[in-house]
Amino acid sequence: MPDLPVLPVRELLDLDRRHVWHPYGPMPGRQEPLVVESASGVRLKLRTADGVDDGVEVVDGMSSWWSAIHGYNHPVLNDAARDQLGRMSHVMFGGLTHEPAVRLAKHLVDMSPQGLEHVFLADSGSVSVEVAVKMCLQYWRSLGRPRKQRLLTWRGGYHGDTWQPMSVCDPEGGMHELWQGVLPRQVFADPPPVEYEESYADRLRALIESHADELAAVIVEPVVQGAGGMRFHSPAYLRVLREACDAHGVLLVFDEIATGFGRTGALFAADHAGVTPDVMCVGKALTGGYMTMAATLCTSGVAEGISRGEVPVLAHGPTFMGNPLAAAVACASIELLLGQDWQTEVKRIETGLREGLAPAADLPGVRDVRVLGAIGVVQLDHAVDMAAATRAAVREGVWLRPFRDLVYTMPPYVTGDGDVARIAAAVCAAAREG
Ligand SMILES: *Cc1c(COP(=O)(O)O)cnc(C)c1O
């Protein structure tokens, strides 16, 4: 058994408030976080007072931001980590290689849309997007078209918090509005409508055509826009993008960091449309939520273009690139996913969320209720009171993290029917009280 925690909860929270930045938070912190003691299956065990066994448990409705698809403390993933730990936690990737990274690359090539052949292992989703952008800009530079260095995306997106990704996040109302005018200026289309509309597709085509001379790539989150607003759109738009990009000599990047590994009901959201992008980013669920790792995949066309240039190398190489521990767990997570009937599990959760969230539609202050795959969203007509909504969810025994006007959930695929119902009830409670 692990030793007793050293810090009394009060002291821990006080130190946390004074010294530790939390995501999108002020310093010192204003809203007290919950203290997690441990996590197992779909439950987080909280420390509410001193000692170990006095904590309450909450069902995790967030999969730790899309990542913990198999739940916590999974024996298979634990074994993979332990086994790899006994060999090596890390070695540099320059001039060295190892089986976990090679096996992971092979898995990703085999499971991703046909045509993606090469894999750059990055250490976070945002970095994988930076790498994707660098690949695209360098591709055109290598082909003697250095003016093609802008990106086009649709509004409502989210691609991470480092510089290039921030520049393609929704410029209004999103997290990075502060930096308009400082960030590279990209080309924005209106947000994609939920259903397919030919007039929107036409505007998208026209925008790509008119900016083709300066566009390196179009980058979008396929089918589900995550942290930019939890909006869904018709997969048919992905085919429109593919055709327009091909017609006008623009690369196409899919950011599947949130949507990858089955979350939307297809292994990758691109599969809903049968489209292969030139570059694709994955992250979040890649290691089953165990460790940070992401990947940028590209076609041979992109790799060959880059290697034809004056500088034929991709000048990127994070210190912890290809981390063996993360790669070994990622392989185990992918094998675990593909070795089971994940489609049925995701469908089962989709059905449970549809039933459980239906009552939310009648609540005052609710604008929309939507479900796709193992994703459930209740959109309010006002900014959510995060503290009140979180309190309501925890009172129902569930961990949720609402933002903006959204209360949403994307549970681990192993969440049982009873717990899915409980999560849905908590989303309704949070929507009512937030
Ligand atoms: C989370 C996310 C990112 C950023 O990934 P990090 O690992 O947080 O850097 C990028 N794109 C999408 C679509 C995401 O959901």
The ligand as an SDF file (V2000), in Angstrom:
LIG
                    3D

 15 15  0  0  0  0  0  0  0  0999 V2000
   -6.8490   19.2690  -26.5540 C   0  0  0  0  0  0  0  0  0  0  0  0
   -6.7400   19.6130  -27.9710 C   0  0  0  0  0  0  0  0  0  0  0  0
   -5.5450   20.1430  -28.5010 C   0  0  0  0  0  0  0  0  0  0  0  0
   -4.3380   20.4530  -27.6420 C   0  0  0  0  0  0  0  0  0  0  0  0
   -3.7880   19.3100  -27.0580 O   0  0  0  0  0  0  0  0  0  0  0  0
   -2.8660   19.4790  -25.7540 P   0  0  0  0  0  0  0  0  0  0  0  0
   -2.3780   18.0900  -25.4890 O   0  0  0  0  0  0  0  0  0  0  0  0
   -3.7700   19.9950  -24.6820 O   0  0  0  0  0  0  0  0  0  0  0  0
   -1.7860   20.4170  -26.1030 O   0  0  0  0  0  0  0  0  0  0  0  0
   -5.5140   20.4210  -29.8490 C   0  0  0  0  0  0  0  0  0  0  0  0
   -6.5710   20.1820  -30.6400 N   0  0  0  0  0  0  0  0  0  0  0  0
   -7.7220   19.6550  -30.1680 C   0  0  0  0  0  0  0  0  0  0  0  0
   -8.8450   19.3870  -31.1190 C   0  0  0  0  0  0  0  0  0  0  0  0
   -7.8540   19.3640  -28.8230 C   0  0  0  0  0  0  0  0  0  0  0  0
   -9.0080   18.8720  -28.3590 O   0  0  0  0  0  0  0  0  0  0  0  0
  1  2  1  0
  2  3  1  0
  2 14  2  0
  3  4  1  0
  3 10  2  0
  4  5  1  0
  5  6  1  0
  6  7  2  0
  6  8  1  0
  6  9  1  0
 10 11  1  0
 11 12  2  0
 12 13  1  0
 12 14  1  0
 14 15  1  0
M  END
$$$$
